[in-house]
């Protein structure tokens, strides 16, 4: 990712603009018709109760770009307790930032936050990472606290204006990613902002401003100070985004990728060997992953499990480290390699990303099962015993991704194999959500081990 070199720098201390740029209804593409109905309901109720309410962040950004936002977040001058009184169907969450989640039918949630002050990133304040910050403020102060200029916009439904204190509209028009304020200081306060900058660059095909890019490259190692569960959640957002290939390319260039996946350091240090280099393989695999995610995103309930994505990302590393796919291995050898892979995952990324034990086990097993399938390159020759294995559907799907990425086999494009792909995704999803027998018995109101015969208790007859 080549950073922008001709963009103006911003001051590194106080707010950039004391007077905002106001875009009237005729100067921008956002209308009330494109705003989610439930979000409008929340905004109108806040206004009717004497409070100011604004659509903020990614919702304004995406609507300005002509995209459909995933979330419609709202900020208001009302305090969390006042918001709760207005919306009985809500709850307060968060320790650093107290948010009110307003619930609607079908699991929809609208998050409402109170406008925050500048204390958290004031240059004279303490140098704490992720310092507590529940102090309330104004629209101008809240805008300065946001991570990127393109996320620092406010939309007021009362006059349909965009309020811009951080030159976010200008950066949207110029397709630039820029951190608000001093990038070094903002990253030190919350290193996850580096991941978000790269995410929005990848998803919108925006270029990263020079000072922001340099700060990311210089501070990528600071991710180690973030809570592991937070890093995991942010990483999964990008692996499921449908823009993983662009994200990984930029993450590798910046050093962020090796901070998240340190086990790739030795693999990436290899001399380039045409298309065999692990970095090239990884980019090819993520292109297939993006299409898979985009296709599954159109089918409700067909999202692939986390362990499948992790296994796919680790394929080049596993082959570079153990030659598991480029060499033939006997069953006993594969078993030993699988144990080593599991141990490496545990040591290198298991704790750092707070990956649950079952996810680590499933990913390592899937990597070794892929080697078994690769011994039978023609799917027509897969033996019956292999097809009967419980891991076959997910291993076959991973095999299809691998074959297309590495050898250009259009297995996912062929109609017959595309149907098989959909069946595999459905079977994997069904397996991941299938309740255990004990849970099903409990749901039906029976003891987990009770006999179905009347009069039986815990499997024993009277």
MARKOLLO-533261 format. One record per residue (C-alpha): residue number from 1; residue in three letters; x, z, y. Coordinates in nm, 2 decimals. Example, Ala and Ser with C-alpha at 12.3 -4.5 7.8 and 13.67 -1.06 7.14 Angstrom:
<rs>
R   i  aa     xx     zz     yy
R   1 ALA   1.23   0.78  -0.45
R   2 SER   1.37   0.71  -0.11
</rs>
This chain:
<rs>
R   i  aa     xx     zz     yy
R   1 UNK   0.00   0.00   0.00
R   2 UNK   0.16  -0.11   0.32
R   3 UNK   0.06   0.12   0.61
R   4 UNK  -0.06   0.00   0.95
R   5 UNK   0.23  -0.03   1.19
R   6 UNK   0.07  -0.13   1.51
R   7 UNK  -0.19   0.14   1.55
R   8 UNK  -0.17   0.40   1.83
R   9 UNK  -0.07   0.75   1.75
R  10 UNK  -0.29   1.05   1.83
R  11 UNK  -0.20   1.38   2.00
R  12 UNK  -0.10   1.65   1.75
R  13 UNK  -0.27   1.95   1.91
R  14 UNK  -0.61   1.97   2.09
R  15 UNK  -0.92   1.76   2.04
R  16 UNK  -0.86   1.38   2.08
R  17 UNK  -1.17   1.32   2.29
R  18 UNK  -1.34   1.59   2.50
R  19 UNK  -1.62   1.34   2.59
R  20 UNK  -1.76   1.14   2.29
R  21 UNK  -1.82   0.77   2.27
R  22 UNK  -2.20   0.73   2.23
R  23 UNK  -2.32   0.42   2.05
R  24 UNK  -2.69   0.35   2.13
R  25 UNK  -2.94   0.21   1.89
R  26 UNK  -2.86  -0.15   1.98
R  27 UNK  -2.49  -0.11   1.94
R  28 UNK  -2.47  -0.02   1.57
R  29 UNK  -2.64  -0.13   1.25
R  30 UNK  -2.79   0.21   1.14
R  31 UNK  -3.17   0.25   1.16
R  32 UNK  -3.41   0.52   1.03
R  33 UNK  -3.53   0.28   0.76
R  34 UNK  -3.20   0.29   0.58
R  35 UNK  -3.18   0.67   0.57
R  36 UNK  -3.29   0.86   0.26
R  37 UNK  -3.65   0.98   0.30
R  38 UNK  -3.56   1.34   0.20
R  39 UNK  -3.27   1.36   0.43
R  40 UNK  -3.50   1.24   0.71
R  41 UNK  -3.74   1.52   0.62
R  42 UNK  -3.47   1.78   0.65
R  43 UNK  -3.35   1.64   0.99
R  44 UNK  -3.70   1.62   1.13
R  45 UNK  -3.78   1.97   1.02
R  46 UNK  -3.46   2.11   1.18
R  47 UNK  -3.54   1.93   1.51
R  48 UNK  -3.91   2.04   1.50
R  49 UNK  -3.79   2.40   1.46
R  50 UNK  -3.57   2.38   1.77
R  51 UNK  -3.24   2.31   1.61
R  52 UNK  -3.01   2.01   1.63
R  53 UNK  -2.95   1.82   1.31
R  54 UNK  -2.71   1.53   1.24
R  55 UNK  -2.64   1.30   0.96
R  56 UNK  -2.26   1.33   0.91
R  57 UNK  -1.96   1.22   0.72
R  58 UNK  -1.97   0.96   0.44
R  59 UNK  -2.34   0.89   0.50
R  60 UNK  -2.28   0.76   0.85
R  61 UNK  -1.96   0.58   0.74
R  62 UNK  -2.13   0.39   0.45
R  63 UNK  -2.44   0.30   0.65
R  64 UNK  -2.22   0.16   0.93
R  65 UNK  -2.04  -0.05   0.68
R  66 UNK  -2.37  -0.17   0.53
R  67 UNK  -2.33   0.03   0.20
R  68 UNK  -2.57   0.26   0.03
R  69 UNK  -2.44   0.61   0.06
R  70 UNK  -2.42   0.83  -0.25
R  71 UNK  -2.49   1.14  -0.05
R  72 UNK  -2.67   1.22   0.28
R  73 UNK  -2.50   1.53   0.42
R  74 UNK  -2.64   1.71   0.72
R  75 UNK  -2.48   1.94   0.99
R  76 UNK  -2.68   2.16   1.22
R  77 UNK  -2.64   2.44   1.47
R  78 UNK  -2.88   2.65   1.26
R  79 UNK  -2.71   2.93   1.07
R  80 UNK  -2.73   2.94   0.68
R  81 UNK  -2.99   3.22   0.69
R  82 UNK  -3.20   3.03   0.93
R  83 UNK  -3.18   2.71   0.72
R  84 UNK  -3.28   2.91   0.41
R  85 UNK  -3.60   3.03   0.59
R  86 UNK  -3.69   2.68   0.69
R  87 UNK  -3.64   2.55   0.33
R  88 UNK  -3.76   2.79   0.06
R  89 UNK  -3.65   2.54  -0.20
R  90 UNK  -3.28   2.60  -0.12
R  91 UNK  -2.98   2.82  -0.20
R  92 UNK  -2.65   2.91  -0.02
R  93 UNK  -2.33   2.82  -0.20
R  94 UNK  -1.96   2.82  -0.12
R  95 UNK  -1.70   3.08  -0.02
R  96 UNK  -1.48   2.88   0.22
R  97 UNK  -1.77   2.67   0.36
R  98 UNK  -2.11   2.82   0.33
R  99 UNK  -2.35   2.54   0.26
R 100 UNK  -2.72   2.53   0.20
R 101 UNK  -2.84   2.31  -0.08
R 102 UNK  -3.20   2.19  -0.04
R 103 UNK  -3.36   2.08  -0.36
R 104 UNK  -3.60   1.79  -0.41
R 105 UNK  -3.77   1.65  -0.72
R 106 UNK  -3.57   1.47  -0.99
R 107 UNK  -3.26   1.68  -0.93
R 108 UNK  -3.18   1.54  -0.58
R 109 UNK  -2.99   1.78  -0.35
R 110 UNK  -2.93   1.75   0.03
R 111 UNK  -2.65   1.96   0.15
R 112 UNK  -2.68   2.12   0.50
R 113 UNK  -2.39   2.28   0.67
R 114 UNK  -2.36   2.47   0.99
R 115 UNK  -2.13   2.32   1.26
R 116 UNK  -1.79   2.48   1.24
R 117 UNK  -1.53   2.58   1.50
R 118 UNK  -1.16   2.48   1.54
R 119 UNK  -1.01   2.80   1.41
R 120 UNK  -0.91   2.65   1.07
R 121 UNK  -0.67   2.39   1.20
R 122 UNK  -0.57   2.54   1.54
R 123 UNK  -0.20   2.48   1.59
R 124 UNK  -0.15   2.84   1.70
R 125 UNK  -0.33   2.98   1.39
R 126 UNK  -0.19   3.11   1.06
R 127 UNK  -0.01   2.87   0.83
R 128 UNK  -0.24   2.94   0.54
R 129 UNK  -0.34   2.68   0.29
R 130 UNK  -0.72   2.67   0.24
R 131 UNK  -0.77   2.96   0.48
R 132 UNK  -1.12   3.11   0.51
R 133 UNK  -1.32   2.95   0.78
R 134 UNK  -1.69   3.03   0.83
R 135 UNK  -1.68   3.05   1.21
R 136 UNK  -1.95   2.84   1.37
R 137 UNK  -1.89   2.59   1.65
R 138 UNK  -2.00   2.28   1.83
R 139 UNK  -2.03   1.91   1.74
R 140 UNK  -1.70   1.83   1.91
R 141 UNK  -1.52   2.11   1.72
R 142 UNK  -1.68   2.02   1.39
R 143 UNK  -1.57   1.66   1.43
R 144 UNK  -1.21   1.77   1.48
R 145 UNK  -1.22   1.96   1.15
R 146 UNK  -1.31   1.67   0.93
R 147 UNK  -1.04   1.50   0.73
R 148 UNK  -1.05   1.13   0.84
R 149 UNK  -1.17   0.96   1.16
R 150 UNK  -1.41   0.74   0.97
R 151 UNK  -1.57   1.06   0.83
R 152 UNK  -1.60   1.23   1.17
R 153 UNK  -1.91   1.05   1.30
R 154 UNK  -2.25   1.20   1.37
R 155 UNK  -2.59   1.02   1.38
R 156 UNK  -2.87   1.17   1.57
R 157 UNK  -3.22   1.05   1.46
R 158 UNK  -3.38   1.16   1.78
R 159 UNK  -3.24   0.87   1.98
R 160 UNK  -3.07   0.69   1.69
R 161 UNK  -2.72   0.72   1.85
R 162 UNK  -2.38   0.76   1.68
R 163 UNK  -2.17   1.03   1.84
R 164 UNK  -1.79   0.97   1.80
R 165 UNK  -1.53   1.22   1.92
R 166 UNK  -1.24   1.09   1.70
R 167 UNK  -1.24   0.71   1.75
R 168 UNK  -1.39   0.67   1.41
R 169 UNK  -1.60   0.37   1.50
R 170 UNK  -1.29   0.19   1.62
R 171 UNK  -1.11   0.27   1.29
R 172 UNK  -1.41   0.14   1.10
R 173 UNK  -1.40  -0.18   1.29
R 174 UNK  -1.03  -0.22   1.24
R 175 UNK  -1.04  -0.11   0.87
R 176 UNK  -0.80   0.17   0.92
R 177 UNK  -0.77   0.51   0.74
R 178 UNK  -0.64   0.78   0.98
R 179 UNK  -0.63   1.16   0.95
R 180 UNK  -0.77   1.35   1.25
R 181 UNK  -0.51   1.53   1.45
R 182 UNK  -0.16   1.59   1.31
R 183 UNK  -0.14   1.45   0.95
R 184 UNK   0.14   1.69   0.85
R 185 UNK  -0.05   2.00   0.96
R 186 UNK  -0.38   1.88   0.81
R 187 UNK  -0.22   1.81   0.48
R 188 UNK  -0.05   2.15   0.48
R 189 UNK  -0.39   2.32   0.54
R 190 UNK  -0.56   2.12   0.26
R 191 UNK  -0.34   1.89   0.04
R 192 UNK  -0.65   1.74  -0.12
R 193 UNK  -0.69   1.54   0.20
R 194 UNK  -0.42   1.31   0.07
R 195 UNK  -0.63   1.22  -0.23
R 196 UNK  -0.93   1.15  -0.01
R 197 UNK  -0.73   0.93   0.22
R 198 UNK  -0.62   0.72  -0.07
R 199 UNK  -0.97   0.72  -0.21
R 200 UNK  -1.13   0.57   0.10
R 201 UNK  -0.85   0.32   0.14
R 202 UNK  -0.92   0.20  -0.22
R 203 UNK  -1.30   0.19  -0.20
R 204 UNK  -1.32   0.02   0.13
R 205 UNK  -1.01  -0.20   0.12
R 206 UNK  -0.88  -0.02   0.43
R 207 UNK  -0.52   0.01   0.53
R 208 UNK  -0.36   0.36   0.59
R 209 UNK  -0.23   0.42   0.94
R 210 UNK   0.15   0.47   0.95
R 211 UNK   0.18   0.84   1.04
R 212 UNK  -0.09   0.93   0.79
R 213 UNK   0.09   0.73   0.52
R 214 UNK   0.43   0.88   0.59
R 215 UNK   0.28   1.23   0.58
R 216 UNK   0.12   1.16   0.24
R 217 UNK   0.44   1.02   0.09
R 218 UNK   0.64   1.32   0.23
R 219 UNK   0.40   1.59   0.11
R 220 UNK   0.26   1.46  -0.22
R 221 UNK   0.42   1.75  -0.41
R 222 UNK   0.20   2.00  -0.22
R 223 UNK  -0.08   1.92  -0.46
R 224 UNK   0.06   2.18  -0.69
R 225 UNK  -0.07   2.45  -0.45
R 226 UNK  -0.43   2.34  -0.49
R 227 UNK  -0.67   2.50  -0.74
R 228 UNK  -0.64   2.31  -1.07
R 229 UNK  -1.02   2.27  -1.11
R 230 UNK  -1.04   2.11  -0.76
R 231 UNK  -0.77   1.86  -0.85
R 232 UNK  -0.95   1.77  -1.17
R 233 UNK  -1.28   1.72  -1.00
R 234 UNK  -1.12   1.50  -0.73
R 235 UNK  -0.93   1.30  -0.99
R 236 UNK  -1.25   1.24  -1.19
R 237 UNK  -1.43   1.10  -0.89
R 238 UNK  -1.17   0.83  -0.86
R 239 UNK  -1.16   0.76  -1.23
R 240 UNK  -1.53   0.70  -1.23
R 241 UNK  -1.55   0.52  -0.90
R 242 UNK  -1.52   0.16  -1.01
R 243 UNK  -1.21   0.13  -0.78
R 244 UNK  -0.96   0.30  -1.01
R 245 UNK  -0.72   0.01  -1.01
R 246 UNK  -0.69   0.00  -0.63
R 247 UNK  -0.67   0.38  -0.62
R 248 UNK  -0.39   0.40  -0.88
R 249 UNK  -0.19   0.13  -0.72
R 250 UNK  -0.19   0.32  -0.39
R 251 UNK  -0.15   0.66  -0.56
R 252 UNK   0.16   0.53  -0.74
R 253 UNK   0.32   0.39  -0.42
R 254 UNK   0.27   0.72  -0.24
R 255 UNK   0.38   0.95  -0.52
R 256 UNK   0.04   1.11  -0.56
R 257 UNK   0.00   0.97  -0.91
R 258 UNK   0.32   1.13  -1.04
R 259 UNK   0.22   1.46  -0.88
R 260 UNK  -0.11   1.45  -1.08
R 261 UNK   0.05   1.30  -1.40
R 262 UNK   0.41   1.42  -1.42
R 263 UNK   0.44   1.31  -1.78
R 264 UNK   0.46   0.95  -1.65
R 265 UNK   0.79   1.02  -1.46
R 266 UNK   1.02   0.91  -1.74
R 267 UNK   0.80   0.61  -1.83
R 268 UNK   0.80   0.48  -1.47
R 269 UNK   1.17   0.52  -1.45
R 270 UNK   1.23   0.25  -1.71
R 271 UNK   1.38  -0.08  -1.60
R 272 UNK   1.11  -0.35  -1.54
R 273 UNK   1.05  -0.57  -1.84
R 274 UNK   0.81  -0.84  -1.73
R 275 UNK   0.46  -0.73  -1.83
R 276 UNK   0.57  -0.45  -2.07
R 277 UNK   0.64  -0.20  -1.80
R 278 UNK   0.40   0.11  -1.83
R 279 UNK   0.30   0.07  -1.46
R 280 UNK   0.19  -0.29  -1.51
R 281 UNK   0.00  -0.19  -1.83
R 282 UNK  -0.17   0.09  -1.65
R 283 UNK  -0.29  -0.14  -1.37
R 284 UNK  -0.43  -0.38  -1.63
R 285 UNK  -0.61  -0.11  -1.81
R 286 UNK  -0.77   0.02  -1.50
R 287 UNK  -0.90  -0.32  -1.41
R 288 UNK  -1.10  -0.32  -1.74
R 289 UNK  -1.20   0.05  -1.68
R 290 UNK  -1.34  -0.05  -1.34
R 291 UNK  -1.57  -0.31  -1.49
R 292 UNK  -1.67  -0.07  -1.76
R 293 UNK  -1.77   0.19  -1.50
R 294 UNK  -1.95  -0.06  -1.29
R 295 UNK  -2.15  -0.19  -1.59
R 296 UNK  -2.23   0.16  -1.72
R 297 UNK  -2.32   0.26  -1.37
R 298 UNK  -2.62   0.02  -1.38
R 299 UNK  -2.75   0.19  -1.69
R 300 UNK  -2.88   0.54  -1.64
R 301 UNK  -2.73   0.81  -1.87
R 302 UNK  -2.45   0.58  -2.00
R 303 UNK  -2.15   0.74  -1.82
R 304 UNK  -1.85   0.76  -2.04
R 305 UNK  -1.71   1.10  -2.13
R 306 UNK  -1.41   1.24  -1.94
R 307 UNK  -1.19   1.24  -2.25
R 308 UNK  -1.23   0.86  -2.29
R 309 UNK  -1.11   0.79  -1.93
R 310 UNK  -0.82   1.03  -1.98
R 311 UNK  -0.72   0.86  -2.31
R 312 UNK  -0.73   0.52  -2.15
R 313 UNK  -0.51   0.63  -1.85
R 314 UNK  -0.26   0.78  -2.10
R 315 UNK  -0.22   0.47  -2.32
R 316 UNK   0.10   0.33  -2.15
R 317 UNK   0.26   0.67  -2.15
R 318 UNK   0.18   0.73  -2.52
R 319 UNK   0.33   0.40  -2.62
R 320 UNK   0.64   0.44  -2.40
R 321 UNK   0.70   0.79  -2.52
R 322 UNK   0.63   0.75  -2.90
R 323 UNK   0.59   0.37  -2.96
R 324 UNK   0.25   0.45  -3.11
R 325 UNK   0.11   0.10  -3.05
R 326 UNK   0.41  -0.12  -3.04
R 327 UNK   0.53   0.00  -3.38
R 328 UNK   0.37   0.05  -3.72
R 329 UNK   0.33   0.41  -3.83
R 330 UNK   0.22   0.56  -4.16
R 331 UNK  -0.08   0.80  -4.16
R 332 UNK   0.15   1.11  -4.19
R 333 UNK   0.36   0.99  -3.90
R 334 UNK   0.05   0.92  -3.68
R 335 UNK  -0.07   1.27  -3.75
R 336 UNK   0.26   1.42  -3.63
R 337 UNK   0.26   1.20  -3.32
R 338 UNK  -0.09   1.31  -3.24
R 339 UNK   0.02   1.67  -3.25
R 340 UNK   0.31   1.59  -3.01
R 341 UNK   0.07   1.40  -2.78
R 342 UNK  -0.16   1.70  -2.77
R 343 UNK   0.13   1.93  -2.70
R 344 UNK   0.25   1.71  -2.42
R 345 UNK  -0.09   1.69  -2.26
R 346 UNK  -0.12   2.07  -2.28
R 347 UNK   0.22   2.13  -2.12
R 348 UNK   0.22   1.86  -1.86
R 349 UNK  -0.14   1.82  -1.73
R 350 UNK  -0.36   2.06  -1.92
R 351 UNK  -0.32   2.36  -1.70
R 352 UNK  -0.23   2.17  -1.38
R 353 UNK  -0.57   2.00  -1.40
R 354 UNK  -0.76   2.28  -1.58
R 355 UNK  -0.87   2.04  -1.86
R 356 UNK  -1.08   2.22  -2.11
R 357 UNK  -0.94   2.25  -2.47
R 358 UNK  -1.20   2.01  -2.62
R 359 UNK  -1.12   1.74  -2.37
R 360 UNK  -0.75   1.76  -2.45
R 361 UNK  -0.82   1.75  -2.82
R 362 UNK  -1.06   1.45  -2.80
R 363 UNK  -0.82   1.25  -2.58
R 364 UNK  -0.52   1.30  -2.80
R 365 UNK  -0.72   1.22  -3.11
R 366 UNK  -0.86   0.91  -2.95
R 367 UNK  -0.50   0.79  -2.86
R 368 UNK  -0.39   0.83  -3.23
R 369 UNK  -0.72   0.67  -3.36
R 370 UNK  -0.65   0.36  -3.14
R 371 UNK  -0.32   0.31  -3.33
R 372 UNK  -0.52   0.30  -3.66
R 373 UNK  -0.76   0.03  -3.53
R 374 UNK  -0.47  -0.17  -3.39
R 375 UNK  -0.35  -0.22  -3.75
R 376 UNK  -0.66  -0.43  -3.80
R 377 UNK  -0.65  -0.67  -3.50
R 378 UNK  -0.94  -0.88  -3.63
R 379 UNK  -1.25  -0.67  -3.61
R 380 UNK  -1.40  -0.86  -3.91
R 381 UNK  -1.14  -0.71  -4.13
R 382 UNK  -1.20  -0.35  -4.03
R 383 UNK  -1.25  -0.17  -4.36
R 384 UNK  -1.58   0.00  -4.44
R 385 UNK  -1.42   0.34  -4.46
R 386 UNK  -1.29   0.30  -4.10
R 387 UNK  -1.63   0.19  -3.97
R 388 UNK  -1.78   0.50  -4.13
R 389 UNK  -1.55   0.73  -3.94
R 390 UNK  -1.72   0.94  -3.67
R 391 UNK  -1.46   0.84  -3.42
R 392 UNK  -1.50   0.47  -3.48
R 393 UNK  -1.75   0.38  -3.19
R 394 UNK  -1.53   0.53  -2.92
R 395 UNK  -1.21   0.41  -3.08
R 396 UNK  -1.35   0.06  -3.11
R 397 UNK  -1.45   0.06  -2.74
R 398 UNK  -1.10   0.18  -2.64
R 399 UNK  -0.96  -0.09  -2.87
R 400 UNK  -1.16  -0.35  -2.69
R 401 UNK  -1.03  -0.23  -2.35
R 402 UNK  -0.67  -0.23  -2.48
R 403 UNK  -0.69  -0.58  -2.63
R 404 UNK  -0.84  -0.73  -2.32
R 405 UNK  -0.59  -0.56  -2.08
R 406 UNK  -0.28  -0.62  -2.29
R 407 UNK  -0.34  -0.96  -2.45
R 408 UNK  -0.61  -1.12  -2.24
R 409 UNK  -0.86  -1.11  -2.53
R 410 UNK  -1.20  -1.15  -2.36
R 411 UNK  -1.37  -0.92  -2.60
R 412 UNK  -1.58  -0.75  -2.34
R 413 UNK  -1.71  -1.09  -2.21
R 414 UNK  -1.82  -1.23  -2.54
R 415 UNK  -2.20  -1.17  -2.58
R 416 UNK  -2.18  -1.03  -2.93
R 417 UNK  -1.90  -0.79  -2.84
R 418 UNK  -2.06  -0.70  -2.52
R 419 UNK  -2.36  -0.59  -2.72
R 420 UNK  -2.13  -0.39  -2.94
R 421 UNK  -1.98  -0.24  -2.62
R 422 UNK  -2.32  -0.12  -2.50
R 423 UNK  -2.40   0.02  -2.85
R 424 UNK  -2.06   0.21  -2.84
R 425 UNK  -2.13   0.35  -2.50
R 426 UNK  -2.48   0.46  -2.61
R 427 UNK  -2.34   0.62  -2.92
R 428 UNK  -2.07   0.80  -2.73
R 429 UNK  -2.32   0.93  -2.48
R 430 UNK  -2.56   1.04  -2.75
R 431 UNK  -2.28   1.23  -2.92
R 432 UNK  -2.17   1.40  -2.60
R 433 UNK  -2.53   1.53  -2.51
R 434 UNK  -2.65   1.59  -2.86
R 435 UNK  -2.74   1.96  -2.89
R 436 UNK  -2.60   2.17  -3.17
R 437 UNK  -2.83   2.28  -3.45
R 438 UNK  -2.81   2.64  -3.33
R 439 UNK  -2.91   2.54  -2.98
R 440 UNK  -3.20   2.32  -3.10
R 441 UNK  -3.33   2.60  -3.32
R 442 UNK  -3.32   2.84  -3.03
R 443 UNK  -3.50   2.59  -2.81
R 444 UNK  -3.78   2.57  -3.07
R 445 UNK  -3.82   2.94  -3.07
R 446 UNK  -3.66   3.01  -3.41
R 447 UNK  -3.35   3.21  -3.50
R 448 UNK  -3.05   2.98  -3.54
R 449 UNK  -3.01   3.04  -3.91
R 450 UNK  -3.37   3.11  -4.01
R 451 UNK  -3.52   2.92  -4.30
R 452 UNK  -3.79   2.67  -4.23
R 453 UNK  -3.99   2.83  -4.52
R 454 UNK  -4.25   3.07  -4.40
R 455 UNK  -4.16   3.43  -4.45
R 456 UNK  -3.79   3.36  -4.47
R 457 UNK  -3.54   3.55  -4.25
R 458 UNK  -3.19   3.42  -4.17
R 459 UNK  -3.20   3.18  -4.47
R 460 UNK  -3.32   3.45  -4.72
R 461 UNK  -3.66   3.45  -4.88
R 462 UNK  -3.86   3.76  -4.91
</rs>
